[in-house]
Amino acid sequence: MTGGRAPRVVVTEGEGPGLRLAARLRESGAEVRLLPVVTHAPSPDLAALDAALSSLDGYSWVAFTSARAVDAVCGRPAWTRVEWSSPMRPRVAAVGPMTEAALAARAMPVDLRPAVPGALALADAMVAEASGSMPGRTVLWPRSDIANSEFAQVLTAAGATVVMPVAYCTRANRPEGFERLAIDVAAGRVDAVAFLSPSAAANLAALMPGGTLVCLNGATLIASVGPATSAALAALGAPAGLEAPARTAGDLASALLSYLGLSGRQDP
């Protein structure tokens, strides 16, 4: 598959999970090129978030629908002042394994994670925990500036009050040298392109000819971290040929290493 050279993988995010994925691949012998087409930054105005965090004892739930939200929230001074071992604390909900792992890394309790990752699945699970009705329940949802509102709509329909301050911003990025990607793929110089979010898929497509990812389809392995990212890739003309079963960067790394024939190597 690689003609004796090290397998070459393009990773489309250069922060957090993208860096972890790249490090794991490199440690096992792959050649990795970071092509960060999406970046994240704290909200330029964190007043609403800090106000909500200052009255956490009034919330029934804090719901995290991304690991990025965990990073943005858990370092805020008001969050660190909460006694999270107290039975009076809000319950904590995580959208999936990557978000749960981010909370666990901060020794944070996770009271609920749906069996099927996804914001709607998390909302449904929270409603089910309340026996289908949430009047009087207040949910804090720290979110991205581009987050879909369906999560809040499900909870509101069940009677909950949802407070949803912007915790971080997601921005498209035009990385240097991105024009080479289509050329290198067509020439057989890229063995896999890895995507860790729907935003990365959409942002890369916006940079490519025709605004799609069709040029990647069939020319290289499209690797996806999970169903939401796979759905975005399919809609953009590049269905995923590999999807991480457990929906984490580490799991995607393991699946890619197996595909690339590097799974037998030991990490340093």
Phi and psi in degrees as a GROMACS rama.xvg file:
@    title "Ramachandran Plot"
@    xaxis  label "Phi"
@    yaxis  label "Psi"
@TYPE xy
-113.888  2.31644  THR-2
61.8649  32.0194  GLY-3
89.3372  -12.7087  GLY-4
-87.3266  168.859  ARG-5
-67.5069  138.549  ALA-6
-59.1719  142.956  PRO-7
-112.335  126.426  ARG-8
-126.319  133.351  VAL-9
-99.2504  126.983  VAL-10
-110.086  124.263  VAL-11
-89.8379  8.86793  THR-12
-132.894  142.013  GLU-13
-116.098  19.5152  GLY-14
-130.883  162.641  GLU-15
44.4832  -117.127  GLY-16
-57.3656  -33.7748  PRO-17
-63.3848  -42.4101  GLY-18
-66.6465  -38.7756  LEU-19
-65.5525  -41.0784  ARG-20
-62.4406  -47.4785  LEU-21
-61.0686  -42.6964  ALA-22
-62.7957  -43.4846  ALA-23
-63.9755  -41.2452  ARG-24
-65.689  -43.8727  LEU-25
-63.3804  -42.3602  ARG-26
-58.8645  -28.6551  GLU-27
-97.6349  6.63968  SER-28
108.037  1.2425  GLY-29
-83.3404  153.778  ALA-30
-94.965  121.244  GLU-31
-116.359  134.018  VAL-32
-116.322  121.503  ARG-33
-83.2663  129.343  LEU-34
-131.01  76.6065  LEU-35
-74.0971  98.614  PRO-36
-93.2826  -0.0651034  VAL-37
-138.945  139.294  VAL-38
-129.598  160.506  THR-39
-131.079  147.035  HIS-40
-149.022  154.499  ALA-41
-58.1779  153.021  PRO-42
-58.0356  139.952  SER-43
-66.2279  -16.9762  PRO-44
-131.979  102.304  ASP-45
-98.5456  11.8872  LEU-46
-61.4921  -43.3618  ALA-47
-65.5403  -40.4126  ALA-48
-64.043  -47.1338  LEU-49
-64.3778  -35.5336  ASP-50
-64.1633  -42.3333  ALA-51
-65.8433  -41.9123  ALA-52
-68.0079  -25.8854  LEU-53
-72.383  -13.499  SER-54
-126.552  42.3848  SER-55
-61.3537  -27.1087  LEU-56
-66.3481  -10.7694  ASP-57
-92.1265  0.777307  GLY-58
-102.768  145.613  TYR-59
-81.8414  -37.3924  SER-60
-138.562  149.71  TRP-61
-116.726  122.031  VAL-62
-111.228  123.888  ALA-63
-108.474  118.71  PHE-64
-105.58  13.8329  THR-65
-164.639  154.884  SER-66
-66.4528  -29.5619  ALA-67
-60.4436  -39.7126  ARG-68
-63.6612  -37.9708  ALA-69
-59.5579  -47.9884  VAL-70
-59.5477  -40.9973  ASP-71
-71.5851  -33.5025  ALA-72
-91.5061  -42.5837  VAL-73
-70.3145  -12.8677  CYS-74
-92.8106  -5.26699  GLY-75
-70.9018  140.033  ARG-76
-55.0065  -41.1143  PRO-77
-64.2055  -33.464  ALA-78
-67.1633  -41.4469  TRP-79
-71.5859  -15.255  THR-80
-84.1957  -9.26571  ARG-81
-77.0266  137.847  VAL-82
-86.1839  96.5076  GLU-83
-77.7425  -6.63337  TRP-84
-89.2983  -5.29936  SER-85
-75.4335  140.922  SER-86
-69.2272  -11.3732  PRO-87
-89.0852  -2.9384  MET-88
-69.9475  161.803  ARG-89
-66.858  152.824  PRO-90
-76.9868  151.896  ARG-91
-116.356  128.169  VAL-92
-116.641  138.669  ALA-93
-123.278  138.593  ALA-94
-72.3843  -28.036  VAL-95
-171.006  -176.148  GLY-96
-61.0474  -38.1356  PRO-97
-65.3305  -41.0968  MET-98
-70.4951  -40.7109  THR-99
-61.1142  -40.4517  GLU-100
-65.1397  -37.8882  ALA-101
-64.0028  -38.5998  ALA-102
-69.2827  -41.9607  LEU-103
-61.9932  -34.9848  ALA-104
-64.3927  -19.4507  ALA-105
-105.285  15.3784  ARG-106
57.459  34.8409  ALA-107
-94.4162  139.231  MET-108
-71.7286  146.915  PRO-109
-123.468  114.733  VAL-110
-90.497  -20.5398  ASP-111
-152.929  129.722  LEU-112
-142.091  124.607  ARG-113
-67.0896  151.87  PRO-114
-63.6643  -33.5718  ALA-115
-106.6  116.765  VAL-116
-62.8697  152.208  PRO-117
139.641  146.017  GLY-118
-62.9341  -41.3846  ALA-119
-67.6353  -38.0868  LEU-120
-63.4134  -37.7048  ALA-121
-66.3157  -44.0928  LEU-122
-60.4597  -44.0568  ALA-123
-61.9425  -39.8123  ASP-124
-66.3586  -37.641  ALA-125
-67.4366  -40.0135  MET-126
-65.2857  -41.853  VAL-127
-62.2643  -37.0469  ALA-128
-60.7806  -28.5853  GLU-129
-96.7548  19.803  ALA-130
58.8496  31.0613  SER-131
90.9582  -0.229669  GLY-132
-144.439  132.753  SER-133
-126.318  28.6504  MET-134
-57.9343  138.732  PRO-135
83.5085  -7.6527  GLY-136
-92.4461  134.015  ARG-137
-115.176  130.226  THR-138
-117.469  128.858  VAL-139
-95.0985  122.967  LEU-140
-122.788  90.9823  TRP-141
-73.9174  125.785  PRO-142
-134.813  171.232  ARG-143
-78.9218  157.194  SER-144
-68.2453  -14.9867  ASP-145
-111.78  15.0134  ILE-146
-63.9197  140.788  ALA-147
-69.4829  138.053  ASN-148
-81.6649  -0.799311  SER-149
-60.9045  -34.4915  GLU-150
-56.7721  -50.7138  PHE-151
-65.5687  -35.8093  ALA-152
-62.902  -40.118  GLN-153
-63.3999  -44.6271  VAL-154
-67.7927  -40.9577  LEU-155
-64.0628  -38.9051  THR-156
-63.3028  -26.3956  ALA-157
-87.0169  0.462282  ALA-158
104.353  -1.51985  GLY-159
-78.1086  155.787  ALA-160
-99.7317  124.852  THR-161
-112.778  120.846  VAL-162
-101.494  122.909  VAL-163
-133.122  70.2025  MET-164
-69.7057  148.864  PRO-165
-75.7361  121.237  VAL-166
-98.6385  -29.0086  ALA-167
-154.774  161.891  TYR-168
-115.366  141.927  CYS-169
-109.645  126.702  THR-170
-127.775  142.574  ARG-171
-71.2402  143.546  ALA-172
-128.735  141.208  ASN-173
-106.658  89.5964  ARG-174
-71.6702  149.218  PRO-175
-61.8506  133.255  GLU-176
80.9554  11.7651  GLY-177
-63.2926  -25.0146  PHE-178
-60.1116  -24.9683  GLU-179
-71.7342  -18.9184  ARG-180
-59.4389  -53.0044  LEU-181
-60.9658  -37.8377  ALA-182
-65.7335  -45.8752  ILE-183
-67.5321  -37.6233  ASP-184
-63.4314  -47.0372  VAL-185
-62.1726  -30.5592  ALA-186
-86.7773  2.25357  ALA-187
76.4008  22.3312  GLY-188
-96.3692  2.75683  ARG-189
-126.461  123.139  VAL-190
-88.9738  -25.315  ASP-191
-159.617  147.892  ALA-192
-121.605  124.25  VAL-193
-106.417  134.728  ALA-194
-121.885  133.053  PHE-195
-113.364  4.85486  LEU-196
-165.433  154.365  SER-197
-60.0666  -32.8595  PRO-198
-62.6958  -39.9803  SER-199
-63.5631  -41.2218  ALA-200
-62.6226  -47.1545  ALA-201
-65.4144  -40.7231  ALA-202
-70.489  -38.0437  ASN-203
-66.6558  -41.346  LEU-204
-58.9557  -38.8391  ALA-205
-63.6857  -23.464  ALA-206
-89.5662  -15.8205  LEU-207
-90.2492  160.913  MET-208
-57.2042  130.875  PRO-209
79.7116  -2.22787  GLY-210
70.3855  21.8506  GLY-211
-130.48  178.942  THR-212
-109.593  20.9912  LEU-213
-57.3909  -33.8789  VAL-214
-64.9117  -18.1778  CYS-215
-87.1987  -22.8323  LEU-216
-64.9197  120.937  ASN-217
81.8237  -9.37825  GLY-218
-100.184  -18.069  ALA-219
-156.15  163.429  THR-220
-74.4982  129.798  LEU-221
-98.2586  117.224  ILE-222
-110.913  130.208  ALA-223
-122.966  145.472  SER-224
-78.895  -19.7204  VAL-225
-179.95  -179.667  GLY-226
-58.8967  -41.5907  PRO-227
-64.0294  -41.2592  ALA-228
-68.0008  -40.0427  THR-229
-62.2987  -39.7922  SER-230
-63.6385  -41.5369  ALA-231
-64.0026  -41.9959  ALA-232
-63.3577  -43.7498  LEU-233
-61.3876  -41.5012  ALA-234
-65.9333  -23.1038  ALA-235
-97.678  8.87591  LEU-236
92.224  10.979  GLY-237
-136.219  77.0706  ALA-238
-57.6543  141.627  PRO-239
-68.0446  132.942  ALA-240
-92.4927  -10.8935  GLY-241
-148.188  133.285  LEU-242
-131.467  134.461  GLU-243
-67.202  120.27  ALA-244
-59.7404  -37.2475  PRO-245
-100.058  5.37292  ALA-246
60.9771  38.279  ARG-247
-128.028  162.384  THR-248
-62.6837  -39.5981  ALA-249
-64.0185  -38.8941  GLY-250
-68.7754  -37.7046  ASP-251
-65.3561  -39.1791  LEU-252
-60.4653  -45.901  ALA-253
-61.2623  -43.375  SER-254
-65.1048  -40.4941  ALA-255
-66.7199  -42.4106  LEU-256
-62.623  -38.1925  LEU-257
-64.1615  -45.7613  SER-258
-61.0365  -40.0707  TYR-259
-81.8952  -3.28622  LEU-260
77.445  23.6657  GLY-261
-111.199  5.94224  LEU-262
-67.6344  -18.9395  SER-263
-81.8182  -9.84776  GLY-264
-76.0172  150.677  ARG-265
-96.1709  135.433  GLN-266
-66.6452  145.393  ASP-267
